[in-house]
C-alpha cells in the first residue's frame, strides 16, 4: 500500500482484510476457470479472468513505482510472475 506506514493504522488494517478476501475470491475464480473447482458454476469466468489479469499487470506497475524499497524489490517480481501465470491461463 505504497510503503507509507511501518505499522498500518486501524483503517488500513480493515482495507488489508478486505483485500485478502478479494484475493481469495480471485483464487476461486481461477480454480473455477481451470475446472479444479466446480462449486461456482454460476460464475462466467472468462471476463473475470481477463479483468484479474489486467489488474495484476497494473499492480505490477504500481509496485515498480512504489516509494517502498521492499515493495519494489519483493512485490514487483512476485506480482509480475503471478501476472504472467494469469496471462498464460487467460490465453489458454
N, C-alpha and C positions, 0 to 999 in steps of 0.2 A: 504494500500500500504506500509506495513512494519512499519508504525509509525515513519518514519524518520523526517517528517515535521509536524509542527503545522498548518501552512498555506501552501498549495500547491503552488509551482512555476507555472508559466503560462503553461509550457509544461505538467505538471501533471494534470492541470485542464482540458486540452484537452483530455488527456488519460482517465480521470474520465468521461467526457462526452461520449466518445466512449464506455466505459464500461457500462454506463447507457443504451445506445442504444442496446448493446449486451444483457443486462439483459431483456430489453423489448422484443427483438426477442425470447429469451429463454422462456419468459412467453407465447408468441404467439404459440410457438411450443407445449408447454404443453396444452394450450387451444385447439389447433387443435387435438392433440393426444387423448384428453379426449372427443372430439366431442362437446365441449362447443362452439367452433368457427369453422365455416365451410368455411371461405373465402380463406384459403390457401391450397386448395385441391391438388395443385401440389407438396406439400412437403411430402416426405416419412418420417414420424416422428419417426419410430421405432429406427433407428440408431441415430438420433439426440437426442432422449430422453435418450438413454444409454450414449451417449457422454456427455451430460449435467450432468447427474447423476454422472458419473465418475469425471468430472471436479469439481463438488460440493464436492465430497468426498476429492479430493486433496486440494481444497480450505479450507476445514475444518482443514486439517492437517497443511496447511500453516498458518492459523490463530492461531492455537495452538502453533506454534513455533515462532510467531511474537515477535519482540522486544517491541512492544507497549502493555502495560498492559491493556489498554482499549480494544484493538482489541482482545486480548486473552480472556478477561472476558466477553465481549459482543458479539463479532462477531463469536467466536468459537461455543458457544451454538446455536446461530441463524443459522449459516451455517450448523451445524450438524443436526439441526431439519429439515431444508429445504432439506438436503441430504436424510434424512430418508423418508420424504414425497415423494421426487422424486423417490427414490428406490421403494417405495410402488406402485407408478404409473407405473414405468417401469416393475415391476414384474406382474402387474395385466393383 
